[in-house]
Amino acid sequence: MVTKTLDISTETEQQLFFHNYARLPLDIDYGKGSFLYATDGQRYLDMVAGIGVNAIGYGDERLLKAIADQAAKYIHISNLFMQRPQFEMAEKLIELSGMTKVFFCNSGTEAIEAAIKLARRWASMEGNTDKKEVVSLSNCFHGRTYGAMSLTAKPKYVEGYEPLVPDLGMIEFNDIEDLERKVSHRTAAVFIEFVQGEGGIHRVSEAFVDRLKALAAHYGFLVVADEIQSGCGRTGTFFSYEQFDIQPDVVCLAKPLGGGLPLGAIIGNDRVAEVFTPGSHGTTFGGNPVACAAGMALIDILFSDGLLQNAVEIGSMMREAFEKLATRHDQILEIRQYGLMIGITVKREAKYYVEEALKRLVLVNATSQNVIRLLPPLSISAEEAQLCIRTLDEIFSEEKP
Ligand SMILES: Cc1ncc(COP(=O)(O)O)c(C=O)c1O
């Protein structure tokens, strides 16, 4: 019998899959801590963490035990039944946010979709049929399903998919005058990433948030926080909005929420608590019990291991180090750092640095063309962070124009 081994290569990838990803040619075997190990034995420092998902790195025994224990009981029974892991996770999110109600789904884009539906239904239940507009900020990213994609509205993401969902608007990022122009009594909700992730790590200004809060009170629209990338401790507080003087009406979470398993959530306050009624929204898999058990373990570990504080300390150490590099390397144009969400704007396409770092066994990510994005595990050590800094220093030093 001939055994055919599957070649994990770019050629096979081109044969098997739709061409919607530009995957790096790595065949990863397993991960441990902040490192990924390839099948050829090479070890890579992971400064991407599954695009901000693997907040506690790889192979944590406590997380693995929580997953195994729940999987041994049941992996799926559906939302036709009560599920203890969901109850515990919902109670935890309510405790952390001080809000009222939770809906679980499987991903970030589903959380956004649920929030768009919730906002419009909330407005129509208020008896205001004109209040349909859902507004986002320029340079945002909210996901790939129709509502979330329409809200994102960057040509790159929407080209060829038109017509988009109607009655959506966009405010220039941090532009208070544009905010004042774009919201009105017809606005049902404004969606906001307090720190934009895919957009290149940009933090909204306090002044913009203060005005948004005042206008939300004046016109009576909802403020929806997209905490999918910036939440779960990445910027040093569990929710990034906690660093501003605002309490959103709805919060969207996903990415690290399920400890690496697919889990998304929206949390809503009293204003929206009664909007969803039986059958008005739902999902077969949402709030999967294994993902919820993993999420509970993740949140416990984040707090018991002091990882929010670690994000603050390692993050600022990295910023200081990159600022020093910027004095020697004029390729570095700007450094933005909020906890362990780090963006380095560079002169050329950031893809170059992704490829060069890969050759030196460090995984970094590029976003917005010329931004090197670092989203390491929140459990990263100072020594591991230094390895990343030294590697980028080497690349900048050896770079030819
Ligand atoms: C801020 C933000 N919102 C929404 C999403 C969409 O999440 P998902 O890819 O899980 O659908 C992402 C994904 O990168 C994100 O960063």
Ligand as a Chemical Component Dictionary entry (heavy atoms), coordinates in Angstrom:
data_LIG
# 
_chem_comp.id                   LIG 
_chem_comp.type                 NON-POLYMER 
_chem_comp.pdbx_formal_charge   0 
_chem_comp.three_letter_code    LIG 
# 
loop_
_chem_comp_atom.comp_id 
_chem_comp_atom.atom_id 
_chem_comp_atom.alt_atom_id 
_chem_comp_atom.type_symbol 
_chem_comp_atom.charge 
_chem_comp_atom.model_Cartn_x 
_chem_comp_atom.model_Cartn_y 
_chem_comp_atom.model_Cartn_z 
_chem_comp_atom.pdbx_ordinal 
LIG C1 C1 C 0 -12.069 45.057 16.470 1  
LIG C2 C2 C 0 -12.542 43.837 15.754 2  
LIG N1 N1 N 0 -13.864 43.633 15.580 3  
LIG C3 C3 C 0 -14.330 42.552 14.945 4  
LIG C4 C4 C 0 -13.482 41.584 14.450 5  
LIG C5 C5 C 0 -14.022 40.366 13.763 6  
LIG O1 O1 O 0 -13.798 39.248 14.546 7  
LIG P1 P1 P 0 -13.812 37.779 13.904 8  
LIG O2 O2 O 0 -12.624 37.679 13.015 9  
LIG O3 O3 O 0 -13.758 36.849 15.098 10 
LIG O4 O4 O 0 -15.096 37.636 13.162 11 
LIG C6 C6 C 0 -12.100 41.757 14.594 12 
LIG C7 C7 C 0 -11.156 40.786 14.032 13 
LIG O5 O5 O 0 -10.003 41.057 13.796 14 
LIG C8 C8 C 0 -11.617 42.901 15.270 15 
LIG O6 O6 O 0 -10.310 43.123 15.447 16 
# 
loop_
_chem_comp_bond.comp_id 
_chem_comp_bond.atom_id_1 
_chem_comp_bond.atom_id_2 
_chem_comp_bond.value_order 
_chem_comp_bond.pdbx_ordinal 
LIG C1 C2 SING 1  
LIG C2 N1 SING 2  
LIG C2 C8 DOUB 3  
LIG N1 C3 DOUB 4  
LIG C3 C4 SING 5  
LIG C4 C5 SING 6  
LIG C4 C6 DOUB 7  
LIG C5 O1 SING 8  
LIG O1 P1 SING 9  
LIG P1 O2 DOUB 10 
LIG P1 O3 SING 11 
LIG P1 O4 SING 12 
LIG C6 C7 SING 13 
LIG C6 C8 SING 14 
LIG C7 O5 DOUB 15 
LIG C8 O6 SING 16 
# 
